Amino acid sequence: MPSKLIFGHISSVPIGTTFNLYKEMNEVGLHRSTMGGISGSGRTGADSIVISGGYEDDKDMGNVIIYTGQGGRNDSGKHVRDQELTRGNLALAISQKEGLPLRVIRGKDPKNKFAPAQGYRYDGLYRVESHWHEIGKSGFRVWRYRLEKIEDSSVLLENNFSTISPSEGNPHPERKSITTQRIVRDTKCSKELKKHYDYQCQVCNIRITTASGPYAEAAHIRPLGAPHNGPDTSDNILCLCPNHHVMFDLGAFSIQDDLKLIGIDGELLVKKGHEIAITHLKYHRDHYLDRIKAP
Amino acid sequence: MPSKLIFGHISSVPIGTTFNLYKEMNEVGLHRSTMGGISGSGRTGADSIVISGGYEDDKDMGNVIIYTGQGGRNDSGKHVRDQELTRGNLALAISQKEGLPLRVIRGKDPKNKFAPAQGYRYDGLYRVESHWHEIGKSGFRVWRYRLEKIEDSSVLLENNFSTISPSEGNPHPERKSITTQRIVRDTKCSKELKKHYDYQCQVCNIRITTASGPYAEAAHIRPLGAPHNGPDTSDNILCLCPNHHVMFDLGAFSIQDDLKLIGIDGELLVKKGHEIAITHLKYHRDHYLDRIKAP
């Protein structure tokens, strides 16, 4: 087992390689954990995961995977306590924050059409798009992660610009490894809301100006996409500066129904004509708010 | 001609459609300008451009295009004054800031292997990745833009999550239009620098904390990739909060050789062990610093 985590492809293991045993994946350095589904460290991030249908809440949509964290279960697999944002769960959250590529291995699972018929198969790199917590069917808290496939076509074919790729046999050895740390998405509705606030942050009231005009970001309170499926409507969007957008998405603060902030001091600025749905605020508090002391 | 700018594909014009005349592209709404290479507005952004070899500095690498702005030339096409960040040039800068998709049309150009043999061809959507200014061969300032192709595979096949696609004949009418406003890239070297600063912003000294650890972004002073080809070395990287990263990339401030800030008050925090190359600082000042009063 290598002593240092390797993020990205393992040069000797092409996508699609299959294995019969966990142990074999461990020996080639594909998945360093001999037991758990998450390989990684609560200090530097997660380098690989195995999806094998262990959690009924996992949802595999191919290029998008909703993955459940580890822990909180007793020896017979029954949920008996909350999952904590530690060890493998923290590792996956760090991978999101730092933009680290995650190797995804699918294990046999008759209920999952994307799973191999037997054994384990290396299915390439994903990025951790988001993480949140929720109360599982057993009544205890679980951590969940939305993983999105990193497409090979995202490789930019220039000398010193590429995503992480197998180092062995690389025809362009001068390439550097580049990953994506953060993607800010924009929608039609978010453009209108930013204009409504004249690009002023609803948390700190800062207005970033540049020669090409003011800059702000639109934050969906209840996120778009599975499994949240928040709407792209102005009652679900905030106009934030990039700093408060990052903090909101990573749960460093949330918002009460009376618009007071939780986690940081202050109150949300809301301009006339912008109605915020309190059900979406509750969704953010219930799933994103960091209830653990920040390190 | 439609009265409102349409960003993204035009439903009646598939990628690869060819035209003989400018006027024909105008009639179908593909390119609204009847003369200029840039269609758009200095208020809302650019919706399409034509590349046809008019500027010798343009560099077409297929999925990446370095495009030169408009203006500054006399009737015989000779550069006689600086280009300004107004009209089409400002429109392209706004497209970058807002993450708007840009239709790219290539015109006949024997010197460009990506150009059609005759007429004009619609080649799909690009995003404006960055813009800067430089002194052209004639001694006057030109504005330049790095355009990156938006790959179709970036479409996420989920109900309410997709990039902008032709609306006509869309089999999933419930899909929303989503574009990318901002992509933060990360490199091996940038991770180390962020740790060196313990994730503290070198401009405002803020340290954003979350349950999954502190968050910061690495900003390359002289950008990676063509045509800048800055190195991924610590003497070319700053550790910044997202707000100051956006401002630095959009030229709202720059840094003197003595580390005093230009455009905003203050001085860069530099910790022992981090040597910054002043040639890279000069590159940023010469190409990115906003020398125009911000609106």
Contacts between the chains, C-beta under 8 A, distances in Angstrom:
chain1	res1	chain2	res2	distance
A	61	B	158	7.1
A	62	B	157	7.9
A	63	B	156	6.8
A	63	B	157	6.8
A	64	B	156	6.7
A	64	B	158	6.6
A	85	B	211	5.7
A	85	B	212	7.0
A	90	B	212	6.3
A	93	B	211	7.2
A	93	B	212	3.5
A	94	B	212	5.4
A	94	B	213	6.0
A	96	B	212	7.1
A	97	B	210	7.0
A	97	B	212	5.2
A	97	B	213	6.3
A	97	B	215	5.7
A	98	B	186	6.7
A	98	B	191	6.6
A	99	B	184	7.3
A	99	B	185	7.9
A	99	B	186	4.5
A	131	B	212	7.6
A	148	B	156	7.2
A	151	B	151	7.0
A	151	B	153	4.7
A	151	B	154	7.1
A	153	B	151	4.6
A	153	B	153	4.8
A	154	B	151	7.0
A	154	B	153	8.0
A	154	B	154	7.7
A	156	B	63	6.8
A	156	B	64	6.7
A	156	B	148	7.0
A	156	B	225	7.2
A	157	B	62	7.9
A	157	B	63	6.6
A	158	B	61	7.1
A	158	B	64	6.5
A	158	B	225	5.8
A	158	B	226	5.8
A	159	B	226	7.9
A	159	B	229	7.6
A	160	B	224	6.1
A	160	B	225	6.9
A	160	B	229	6.5
A	160	B	232	7.3
A	161	B	224	6.0
A	161	B	225	4.5
A	161	B	226	7.9
A	176	B	187	6.0
A	176	B	188	7.5
A	176	B	224	7.4
A	176	B	232	4.9
A	177	B	187	6.5
A	177	B	188	5.6
A	178	B	185	5.1
A	178	B	186	7.0
A	178	B	187	5.4
A	178	B	224	7.3
A	179	B	185	7.0
A	179	B	186	5.1
A	179	B	187	7.8
A	180	B	183	5.9
A	180	B	184	7.0
A	180	B	185	5.9
A	180	B	186	7.0
A	181	B	184	4.4
A	181	B	185	6.7
A	181	B	186	4.0
A	181	B	217	6.7
A	182	B	182	7.4
A	182	B	183	7.4
A	182	B	184	4.0
A	182	B	217	7.4
A	182	B	242	7.8
A	183	B	180	5.9
A	183	B	182	7.3
A	183	B	183	5.4
A	183	B	184	7.7
A	184	B	99	7.3
A	184	B	180	7.0
A	184	B	181	4.4
A	184	B	182	4.0
A	184	B	183	7.7
A	185	B	99	7.9
A	185	B	178	5.2
A	185	B	179	7.0
A	185	B	180	5.9
A	185	B	181	6.6
A	186	B	98	6.7
A	186	B	99	4.5
A	186	B	178	7.0
A	186	B	179	5.1
A	186	B	180	7.0
A	186	B	181	4.0
A	187	B	176	6.0
A	187	B	177	6.5
A	187	B	178	5.4
A	187	B	179	7.7
A	188	B	176	7.5
A	188	B	177	5.6
A	191	B	98	6.7
A	206	B	243	7.3
A	208	B	243	6.4
A	208	B	246	6.4
A	208	B	247	6.1
A	208	B	252	7.1
A	209	B	252	6.7
A	209	B	294	4.1
A	209	B	295	6.8
A	210	B	97	7.0
A	210	B	247	6.8
A	210	B	250	4.0
A	210	B	251	6.6
A	210	B	252	4.6
A	210	B	290	6.4
A	210	B	294	6.1
A	211	B	85	5.7
A	211	B	93	7.2
A	211	B	250	7.4
A	211	B	251	6.2
A	211	B	252	7.5
A	211	B	290	3.9
A	211	B	292	4.9
A	211	B	294	5.9
A	212	B	85	7.0
A	212	B	90	6.3
A	212	B	93	3.5
A	212	B	94	5.4
A	212	B	96	7.1
A	212	B	97	5.2
A	212	B	131	7.6
A	212	B	250	6.5
A	213	B	94	5.9
A	213	B	97	6.3
A	213	B	295	6.0
A	214	B	295	7.5
A	215	B	97	5.7
A	215	B	246	5.7
A	215	B	247	7.9
A	215	B	250	6.6
A	217	B	181	6.7
A	217	B	182	7.4
A	224	B	160	6.2
A	224	B	161	5.9
A	224	B	176	7.3
A	224	B	178	7.2
A	225	B	156	7.2
A	225	B	158	5.8
A	225	B	160	6.9
A	225	B	161	4.5
A	226	B	158	5.9
A	226	B	159	7.8
A	226	B	161	7.9
A	229	B	159	7.6
A	229	B	160	6.5
A	232	B	160	7.3
A	232	B	176	4.9
A	241	B	242	7.9
A	241	B	243	5.5
A	242	B	182	7.8
A	242	B	241	7.9
A	242	B	242	3.5
A	242	B	243	5.3
A	242	B	245	7.4
A	242	B	246	5.4
A	243	B	206	7.3
A	243	B	208	6.4
A	243	B	241	5.5
A	243	B	242	5.3
A	243	B	243	4.8
A	245	B	242	7.4
A	246	B	208	6.4
A	246	B	215	5.7
A	246	B	242	5.4
A	247	B	208	6.1
A	247	B	210	6.8
A	247	B	215	7.9
A	250	B	210	4.0
A	250	B	211	7.4
A	250	B	212	6.5
A	250	B	215	6.7
A	251	B	210	6.6
A	251	B	211	6.1
A	252	B	208	7.1
A	252	B	209	6.7
A	252	B	210	4.6
A	252	B	211	7.5
A	290	B	210	6.4
A	290	B	211	3.9
A	292	B	211	4.9
A	294	B	209	4.1
A	294	B	210	6.1
A	294	B	211	5.9
A	295	B	209	6.9
A	295	B	211	8.0
A	295	B	213	5.9
A	295	B	214	7.6
